[in-house]
Amino acid sequence: MQEVGEGIAREVRRVSQRIEYRPWVELAAVTSELVLGVRKPDAERLAWANEMAGTIKAGARLTRPQVYAREAQFLADYPATRTVMIQAFRIGDLGIAAIPCEVFAETGLALKQESPFKATFTIELANGYSGYLPPPEPHARGGYETWPARSSFLEIEAETRIRGETLKLLRGLMPR
């Protein structure tokens, strides 16, 4: 802790000595809503989930299959779509993205790289919770962030669509 704390303090001191005072900066904000699909279980998955749910004993610790069977049952009751709010802010030459999901590192890095701003950062879990936001590739590999559940229920292309919309909003904040 000491080493990390001292390292952060040194960096803060170094950066703070280069801060340029400005009497004002341009502020701007934009918002957009996207309608995304929900990955609902098909009839075969729901039949499996209902059968698996019959093996759950009251008070017993659930197995992984039992957990995901219950999650499939919950998702079956979800609406077919979810509307999510995306926001972008400008504070001078800083861009800020606000996304209502748990954003993967590669998404945050892609937003920074493609953003028109000198510096950009992402606020995740902004304006709600719509689960993990894995890019399409991890869906093929699997993993708990991609398994259909209340923690990961958006359509497979949700990250691509949210990233695209976020970049569109950030670009729209640039002076003309």
Backbone torsions as a table, in degrees:
resi	resn	phi	psi	omega
1	MET	NA	-41.5	-179.2
2	GLN	-59.8	-46.5	-178.4
3	GLU	-62.9	-44.6	-179.9
4	VAL	-65.9	-45.7	179.8
5	GLY	-59.2	-44.0	179.1
6	GLU	-66.8	-38.0	178.1
7	GLY	-63.6	-42.6	178.2
8	ILE	-65.1	-43.2	-180.0
9	ALA	-61.0	-42.3	178.0
10	ARG	-61.1	-43.4	-179.0
11	GLU	-66.6	-41.4	177.6
12	VAL	-60.7	-44.1	179.3
13	ARG	-63.1	-45.3	-179.5
14	ARG	-60.5	-48.5	-177.5
15	VAL	-69.0	-40.6	-176.8
16	SER	-64.2	-24.8	178.3
17	GLN	-73.7	-15.8	-179.8
18	ARG	-104.9	2.0	-178.1
19	ILE	-66.8	132.4	179.4
20	GLU	-100.7	122.5	178.2
21	TYR	-73.2	138.1	174.3
22	ARG	-131.7	135.9	-179.5
23	PRO	-70.6	-19.4	176.6
24	TRP	-161.9	158.0	173.3
25	VAL	-136.4	155.8	178.2
26	GLU	-73.8	133.0	177.3
27	LEU	-116.2	142.1	176.2
28	ALA	-157.3	154.3	178.2
29	ALA	-147.9	143.1	174.6
30	VAL	-138.1	153.2	-178.4
31	THR	-134.1	146.8	176.3
32	SER	-143.9	151.8	174.5
33	GLU	-117.1	136.5	176.8
34	LEU	-116.7	138.5	173.1
35	VAL	-99.7	118.2	-177.1
36	LEU	-116.5	149.9	177.0
37	GLY	-75.0	153.2	175.2
38	VAL	-105.4	134.3	179.0
39	ARG	-79.9	88.2	-179.9
40	LYS	-86.3	149.0	-179.9
41	PRO	-69.0	142.6	175.0
42	ASP	-79.2	177.4	-175.3
43	ALA	-60.1	-40.2	-179.3
44	GLU	-65.3	-44.3	179.9
45	ARG	-66.2	-39.1	179.7
46	LEU	-67.6	-38.5	176.6
47	ALA	-62.0	-44.5	176.7
48	TRP	-59.9	-44.7	-177.9
49	ALA	-62.2	-43.0	-179.8
50	ASN	-65.5	-39.1	177.1
51	GLU	-66.0	-45.4	-179.5
52	MET	-64.8	-37.1	-179.6
53	ALA	-62.3	-27.5	177.2
54	GLY	-67.2	-14.7	179.8
55	THR	-91.3	-3.7	-177.5
56	ILE	-78.1	125.8	178.1
57	LYS	-100.0	135.1	-179.8
58	ALA	-55.5	129.8	177.0
59	GLY	81.5	-9.4	-178.9
60	ALA	-84.0	151.0	175.9
61	ARG	-69.0	133.5	-177.3
62	LEU	-79.6	144.2	172.1
63	THR	-79.9	165.9	178.6
64	ARG	-58.5	-46.1	177.6
65	PRO	-59.6	-37.7	178.6
66	GLN	-65.7	-39.4	177.9
67	VAL	-60.0	-48.3	-176.7
68	TYR	-75.2	-22.3	171.7
69	ALA	-66.4	-45.5	177.6
70	ARG	-62.5	-40.8	178.8
71	GLU	-61.3	-40.1	177.7
72	ALA	-61.6	-40.3	178.4
73	GLN	-64.0	-41.5	177.2
74	PHE	-62.5	-45.6	-178.1
75	LEU	-64.1	-30.4	178.8
76	ALA	-59.6	-28.9	-179.9
77	ASP	-89.5	-5.8	178.9
78	TYR	-70.0	153.8	171.6
79	PRO	-66.7	163.2	-177.0
80	ALA	-71.2	-20.9	-179.3
81	THR	-134.7	161.9	175.1
82	ARG	-134.9	129.9	174.9
83	THR	-93.0	126.6	179.9
84	VAL	-118.4	146.2	178.4
85	MET	-97.7	129.0	175.6
86	ILE	-113.4	137.3	178.0
87	GLN	-130.9	154.3	172.2
88	ALA	-138.7	142.6	-178.2
89	PHE	-128.9	151.0	174.0
90	ARG	-124.7	127.9	171.6
91	ILE	-126.4	95.4	-175.1
92	GLY	62.5	-119.0	179.6
93	ASP	-102.0	21.6	177.0
94	LEU	-106.4	131.2	174.6
95	GLY	-107.0	138.6	178.7
96	ILE	-128.5	128.8	176.5
97	ALA	-106.1	140.2	178.6
98	ALA	-125.3	117.8	-173.2
99	ILE	-128.4	135.2	-175.6
100	PRO	-86.5	39.1	-178.7
101	CYS	-140.4	168.3	170.8
102	GLU	-84.2	108.6	-171.5
103	VAL	-86.4	134.0	176.2
104	PHE	-74.3	154.0	-178.6
105	ALA	-56.2	-42.1	-177.6
106	GLU	-64.0	-29.0	176.8
107	THR	-70.7	-46.2	177.5
108	GLY	-59.7	-41.9	179.1
109	LEU	-67.1	-38.9	178.2
110	ALA	-64.7	-40.8	177.9
111	LEU	-62.4	-43.2	178.1
112	LYS	-61.1	-44.3	-176.3
113	GLN	-67.5	-38.4	-175.0
114	GLU	-93.1	-9.5	-179.1
115	SER	-66.6	145.2	176.7
116	PRO	-77.6	-7.5	-177.3
117	PHE	-85.3	151.5	176.4
118	LYS	-58.9	-40.8	177.0
119	ALA	-135.9	139.1	179.8
120	THR	-142.2	140.4	170.3
121	PHE	-138.0	162.1	-175.6
122	THR	-114.4	134.1	170.5
123	ILE	-100.1	117.3	178.2
124	GLU	-93.4	165.9	-179.4
125	LEU	58.3	32.8	179.8
126	ALA	-88.3	133.2	175.2
127	ASN	63.2	29.0	177.4
128	GLY	135.8	-177.6	179.0
129	TYR	-132.7	117.7	177.6
130	SER	-123.4	28.5	172.6
131	GLY	81.5	-172.9	176.0
132	TYR	-64.4	152.5	179.8
133	LEU	-125.3	67.7	179.3
134	PRO	-72.8	143.2	171.0
135	PRO	-61.4	166.0	-177.5
136	PRO	-57.3	-37.2	-175.2
137	GLU	-58.8	-45.2	179.0
138	PRO	-61.0	-24.5	177.7
139	HIS	-60.1	-37.2	180.0
140	ALA	-70.1	-32.8	-179.2
141	ARG	-80.5	-28.3	-177.5
142	GLY	87.5	-172.8	-176.9
143	GLY	121.4	156.6	-171.6
144	TYR	-60.7	-25.7	179.6
145	GLU	-71.8	-14.7	-177.3
146	THR	-109.9	-16.3	-178.3
147	TRP	-64.8	132.9	-179.1
148	PRO	-58.7	118.7	-179.3
149	ALA	-164.1	174.1	177.1
150	ARG	-61.8	-20.6	178.6
151	SER	-89.2	-5.5	-180.0
152	SER	-158.8	84.4	-171.7
153	PHE	-123.6	-8.8	-177.5
154	LEU	-73.4	158.1	178.6
155	GLU	-52.5	154.2	-176.6
156	ILE	-59.9	-32.1	-179.4
157	GLU	-89.0	9.7	-176.9
158	ALA	-58.7	-43.3	-179.0
159	GLU	-62.3	-43.8	179.7
160	THR	-60.7	-44.1	-178.6
161	ARG	-69.8	-42.3	179.6
162	ILE	-67.2	-43.2	178.9
163	ARG	-61.2	-45.4	179.0
164	GLY	-60.9	-43.6	179.9
165	GLU	-67.0	-39.8	179.1
166	THR	-62.5	-44.7	178.8
167	LEU	-64.4	-38.0	177.2
168	LYS	-61.3	-43.1	179.1
169	LEU	-65.5	-44.7	179.4
170	LEU	-60.6	-43.8	179.2
171	ARG	-63.2	-35.0	179.4
172	GLY	-68.7	-16.8	178.6
173	LEU	-84.9	-11.1	-178.1
174	MET	-73.2	142.7	178.5
175	PRO	-62.5	148.6	-178.1
176	ARG	-93.5	NA	NA
